[in-house]
């Protein structure tokens, strides 16, 4: 019996603090850097910049990437869980996650520790950037800023600042 694909949101303090939203697609984690993190408000559109694919094993990574290399800095697992693809074509026929990403619109339902409900990535056409938007559903909550209310890792319980301090 196939298992549901995973997702992970890692808070990464590299050159700039951002959230890496990663979804398992065809054996890798497809990734977008979301500078301000996911919003529970369906009226808020968050910039999402595609980044390189990562291995599935990276979903559990927490720590401090040392040195002055690209991507160095503290990383925590801010949220994780499984997702369900909800993308369909105009006739209602399911579209695979890989085809949805290729086509520029990927809708999915998250079941995580912090995030739940439906979301969509949509390519804007400008410089290859995307938008991440919360779909209007029972999990939408415009009055809650989850990134401020729940800043800690779901694995270690550490905040990004506490993780950064572990390198000393």
C-alpha positions as CSV (number, residue, x, y, z in Angstrom):
1,X,0.0,0.0,0.0
2,X,1.5,3.4,-1.0
3,X,2.2,5.9,1.7
4,X,1.3,9.6,1.4
5,X,4.0,11.9,0.2
6,X,5.7,14.0,2.8
7,X,6.2,17.7,3.2
8,X,8.6,19.7,5.5
9,X,8.9,23.4,6.2
10,X,12.4,24.2,7.4
11,X,13.2,27.6,8.9
12,X,16.6,28.6,7.6
13,X,18.8,31.5,8.7
14,X,21.1,31.8,5.8
15,X,21.9,35.2,4.1
16,X,18.3,36.0,4.9
17,X,15.8,34.3,7.2
18,X,13.3,32.3,5.2
19,X,11.1,29.2,5.2
20,X,12.0,26.3,2.8
21,X,8.7,24.6,1.9
22,X,9.5,21.2,0.5
23,X,7.1,18.6,-1.0
24,X,8.0,15.1,-2.0
25,X,7.6,14.6,-5.7
26,X,9.0,11.7,-7.6
27,X,11.5,10.7,-4.9
28,X,12.9,14.1,-4.1
29,X,11.9,17.2,-2.2
30,X,10.8,19.9,-4.6
31,X,11.6,23.2,-2.8
32,X,10.6,26.8,-2.6
33,X,12.1,29.5,-0.4
34,X,9.3,31.5,1.1
35,X,10.8,34.6,2.8
36,X,7.9,35.5,5.1
37,X,6.7,32.0,5.6
38,X,3.3,30.5,5.1
39,X,0.2,32.6,5.9
40,X,-3.1,31.2,7.1
41,X,-4.9,34.2,5.5
42,X,-6.2,33.3,2.0
43,X,-6.0,37.0,0.9
44,X,-2.2,37.0,1.5
45,X,0.1,35.9,-1.4
46,X,3.6,34.9,-0.3
47,X,6.6,35.1,-2.7
48,X,8.0,31.6,-3.2
49,X,11.3,31.2,-5.1
50,X,12.2,27.8,-6.4
51,X,15.4,26.3,-5.1
52,X,17.2,23.0,-5.9
53,X,15.7,19.6,-5.2
54,X,16.8,18.0,-2.0
55,X,17.0,14.3,-1.0
56,X,14.1,12.9,1.1
57,X,16.6,12.4,4.0
58,X,17.1,16.1,4.2
59,X,13.5,16.4,5.6
60,X,14.8,15.6,9.1
61,X,17.8,17.9,9.0
62,X,18.3,20.3,11.8
63,X,21.6,22.0,12.7
64,X,24.0,24.6,11.7
65,X,25.6,24.5,8.2
66,X,29.0,25.8,8.9
67,X,31.3,28.0,6.9
68,X,30.6,30.7,4.4
69,X,29.2,28.4,1.7
70,X,25.8,28.9,0.0
71,X,23.1,27.9,2.4
72,X,25.3,28.2,5.6
73,X,23.4,29.0,8.8
74,X,21.0,27.5,11.3
75,X,18.1,25.2,10.2
76,X,15.2,23.9,12.1
77,X,12.3,21.7,11.1
78,X,9.4,24.2,11.7
79,X,6.7,21.8,10.5
80,X,6.3,18.4,8.7
81,X,3.7,15.9,7.8
82,X,2.1,14.4,4.7
83,X,0.2,16.0,1.9
84,X,-2.4,15.0,-0.7
85,X,-2.3,16.3,-4.3
86,X,-5.5,18.2,-5.2
87,X,-4.5,19.4,-8.7
88,X,-6.9,18.6,-11.5
89,X,-7.3,19.8,-15.1
90,X,-10.3,21.7,-16.4
91,X,-12.3,18.5,-16.8
92,X,-11.6,17.4,-13.2
93,X,-9.0,14.7,-14.1
94,X,-6.2,14.4,-11.6
95,X,-2.8,15.9,-12.6
96,X,0.4,14.5,-11.1
97,X,2.4,16.8,-8.8
98,X,5.3,16.8,-11.3
99,X,2.9,17.8,-14.2
100,X,1.2,20.4,-11.9
101,X,4.6,22.0,-11.1
102,X,5.6,21.9,-14.8
103,X,2.3,23.5,-15.7
104,X,2.7,26.3,-13.1
105,X,-0.1,25.5,-10.6
106,X,0.1,22.9,-7.8
107,X,-2.7,22.6,-5.3
108,X,-2.3,20.3,-2.3
109,X,-3.7,19.6,1.2
110,X,-1.3,19.5,4.1
111,X,-1.6,17.4,7.2
112,X,1.2,18.6,9.5
113,X,1.9,19.4,13.1
114,X,1.2,23.2,12.6
115,X,-0.1,23.5,9.0
116,X,-3.3,21.9,7.7
117,X,-5.7,22.5,4.9
118,X,-5.3,23.3,1.3
119,X,-2.6,25.5,-0.3
120,X,-1.5,26.3,-3.8
121,X,1.8,27.2,-5.5
122,X,1.3,29.3,-8.7
123,X,4.0,30.4,-11.0
124,X,3.8,34.2,-11.7
125,X,5.7,34.2,-15.0
126,X,8.1,36.8,-13.7
127,X,11.6,35.5,-13.4
128,X,10.3,32.1,-12.5
129,X,9.0,33.2,-9.1
130,X,5.9,31.6,-7.6
131,X,3.3,32.5,-5.1
132,X,2.2,30.4,-2.1
133,X,-1.5,31.0,-1.1
134,X,-3.7,29.4,1.5
135,X,-6.9,28.1,0.0
136,X,-10.2,29.2,1.7
137,X,-11.2,26.3,3.9
138,X,-11.8,25.4,7.5
139,X,-8.1,25.6,8.3
140,X,-7.8,29.3,7.1
141,X,-7.3,31.7,10.0
142,X,-6.6,35.3,8.9
143,X,-6.1,36.5,12.5
144,X,-3.3,34.0,13.4
145,X,0.3,34.5,12.4
146,X,1.5,31.0,13.0
147,X,5.2,31.9,12.2
148,X,5.2,34.2,15.2
149,X,2.9,32.2,17.4
150,X,4.8,28.9,16.9
151,X,8.5,29.7,16.2
152,X,10.0,26.5,17.5
153,X,11.1,23.3,15.9
154,X,8.7,20.4,16.0
155,X,11.7,18.0,16.4
156,X,14.0,19.7,18.9
157,X,11.7,22.4,20.4
158,X,14.5,24.9,19.7
159,X,13.9,28.3,18.0
160,X,16.2,29.3,15.1
161,X,18.2,31.6,17.5
162,X,18.7,28.7,20.0
163,X,19.8,26.4,17.1
164,X,22.3,29.0,15.9
165,X,23.7,29.3,19.4
166,X,24.5,25.5,19.4
167,X,27.4,26.0,16.9
168,X,29.4,27.9,19.6
